[in-house]
Amino acid sequence: MSGFNLQSKDEIECIRENIRSNAAKSLRKLQEIDRDPLRVMFEMKFQPIGFHPNAGYALNLVEQINQTFTYLCAVEAAAMLFDWHHELKGLIVYPGAHAPQGTLDIEALDQANFLGAEVFSAVKPTNNRKLQKDLEKLKHRQEDNRYVFFVCPTHKETARQTSLEKYGVHVWSIWPFE
């Protein structure tokens, strides 16, 4: 799946609804599975009982879970970026592993070197050195405004995490639940 463009904050609600709707479809499929615990785990890992968070095509549930929170992080980050940068002409968003080589998860559309961001979800921001890797990726980028956004249960708030910042990159936790 390639990225998607957002021209304004108004378009974000549709993607949020896709994410929620595809999660609900997976929950219904999961309820149909035989209750043998190993069978359930097998189905979750190997069978296409899940759905892509935004596009809705079938995939395994484990992958849907991973992608869902990265997509939620990306759309919430996009909403924040539109609020902070009124001069934005739009954003191109490539959540997770879908970004073409050399691009970031979020970039300003038609505004070179204006804004760039990486997004992720993890149990802790230090898992697999994800935060550090994203900070390193942004370290030498030319964008005037550089961010890392993450969803983690250890940071149950949407707030700037100044203690995690390096290289002039702003770091924000996002809590997608109200």
N, C-alpha and C positions, 0 to 999 in steps of 0.2 A: 504494500500500500504506500503510495506516495503521500506527500504532504498536502495540506489544504490551505487555502488563502482565507484570511479574514479581513474584510474591508472596514469593519467597525465592531464595536463591542456588542451591538445588537444581534449579530450572527452567532454569538457564543451560546445562547440559550438552546438553540436547535441542536448543537453538538452535545450539550449536557443531557438533553432529552434522549438523544440516540444512545448515549452511554448508559443511562438508567434503563431504557427500554431493552437494550441488549442484555443487560445484567438480569432483568426480569425473565427474559426468554430462557436464559441459562438456568435460572432457578427452577423454572417449570420443568425443563428437561431433566435436571438433577433429581427432582421428586419422582420421576418415572422409573428410575433405575432400581433394580433388585437391591434389597437392603444388605446383602452380604458385604461386609466392610472392604474386603480386598477387591471385590468386583466394582464397588463404587470408586475406589481409588484408581483402579485400572481405567475405568471409563473417563474419569477426570483427567488423567494424564495422557491417554492415548487416543481417545475417541473424540470426534468433532461434535461434542455436546455443548460447546461454548460458541460464542459469536464475537467477531471483531467489535471492539467498543463503539466505533463510529460507523464503519462501513457495513457491519452486520453479517459478513460472510462467516461460514462455519470454521471453527478451529477448536483445539482442545481447551478445556476449561482452565488448566494451569496457565496457559499462555494468555487467555482472556483476563484472568486475575492480574497477571503482571502488567498487561497493557492498559487495563482499565484505570489503574491509579496513576500511571504515567500520563495517560490522556487527560484525566481529571486535573492533574498538576498543570499540564500544558494549557488547558483552556482557562483555568483560574489565573494562571500567570498572564495569559494574553489579556484577560479582563483588567488586571492590575496595570499592565503596560499601557493599555488604551487610556486608563484613568490618569496615569502619570505623564504621558507624552501625547498631548493633544495634537501635536503636529504630525503624528503618525499617519501615513497614507494607507497603511494596512500592514498585516503581518503574514508571513508564510510560516506554517507550523509543521514540523516533522517530528512528532513525538517518538521517543525511544530510538529503536534501531532502524527507523525508516529513513533517516536523513541521508541524502547523497553525500559521498565523501567530500570533505572540505566545507560542509555547511554545518550550521548549528541547528538545534532543535527548534528555535524561534529566531527569526530574522525580520528586520524591517523590509517591507515590500517596496521596491523601487527607491530605496534610500540607502545607498551604499555607505557602510561604516557608521550608520547612525545607532543601531541597536542590535544586540545579539544575546541570546540566553540559552542555557542548557537546563533541562528538567529531568527529574528522576523520582522514583519512589523506592523506598527500601525500609527494612526494619529499623536501621539506624543510618545516619548519614555517612558513617565511617565504613559500613559494609562494603566489601570488595573495593575499598578505597574510592568509591564512586564520587564523593564530593571532591576529594583531592584531584582525581583525574579530570573532573570537569573544570576545576579551578586552573589546573595546568593547561587544559585545552584553550581556555579563555585568556590566559596570561599574556600572550603575545598577539592577540587579536587587535585589530585596528578600530573596532566599534567604540564610539564615544560612551555608550551606555552598555555595560556588561553585567549580566546577572546569572545566578544559579538559583533555581527554585526546586524545592523538594517536598514530598509528602512522606512523613514518617510518624509512627505512633509515639515516638519519643518526644515529638514537638507538636503537641496538640493545640496549635495556634497558628494563625496567619500573622507572621511577624518577621521583621528583619532580624537576622542572626549575626550581629556584628562580630561576635567572638569567633565566628567561623570564616570571616572574610580574609582574603589575601589578594594581592596584585591589583587592588582597586576594583575587584569584582564584588558586587553586592550580592549577599546570600539571604534568601528568604525561605522560611518554612511556610507551607500552605496546609491548612486543615480544611478539607473539603466538606466537612459536616458542620451543620449549624448547631 
